[in-house]
Every structure is written in structure tokens, then in C-alpha cells.
Amino acid sequence: MAALAAAPLARWVALPEAVLTVAGAVVAVWAGLVLWLLSRMPLRWALRLVMAVNLLAASVVAAVSAASATVVVVGAVLAVAVDIGLFAASQAVALRALSVRSAS
């Protein structure tokens, strides 16, 4: 979606349109890769990899928010970063639950 809406988004967040287009494409490829991982890897390994990438993505999104044009946009982008970080935390909880279930 970000790749398709790159032109109007670029004006709001004061980032080059190409950056948003590439980011949107990367997210689309990542979504497909996650589906592929889930069909090819054990769930535990896939969750660990997705969690690590989500932590990295949260850091990148938070850093990019510093380049945003307005306080409202900065807040929105930071909210996305927090959302990604919380999702990564939920994956850690799921991994812990899988470990406990496997041990018993």
C-alpha cells in the first residue's frame, strides 16, 4: 500500500517518494517471505526470525520518524514503531509458551 501511495505520503512525511516506494516493496516481499518461511521452517525458527526482523523494523521506523514533517506524523510513525515492537514481544511470549509446552 505504501508503494502505491508513495507520492501523497512523500509530501506528508518529507521523505523522497523513492524511499517510500522501496519501503512498500520491501514490506510486500517480507510478507511473502514470512508465508514461505511458515511453510518451510519449524514454527519456532520462523517465529524467532520474524521477531528479530520486527525488532529491527521497529528501530528503523522509529529512526525514520525523526525525518517526518509534522508532530502528528511523527506521533503516527512512532505509534507504528511501538506496534511493531509489541508484535515482536508477543512473538517472544509465544516462543516461551512453545518452549514450556515442549518441556512438559
Buried (B, 14 or more C-beta within 10 A) or exposed (E): EBBEEBEEBBEBBEBEBEBBBBBBEEBEEBEEEBEEBEEEEEEEEBBBBBBEBBBEBBEEBBEBBEEBEEEEBBEBBBEBBEEBBEBBBEBEEBBEEBEEEEEE
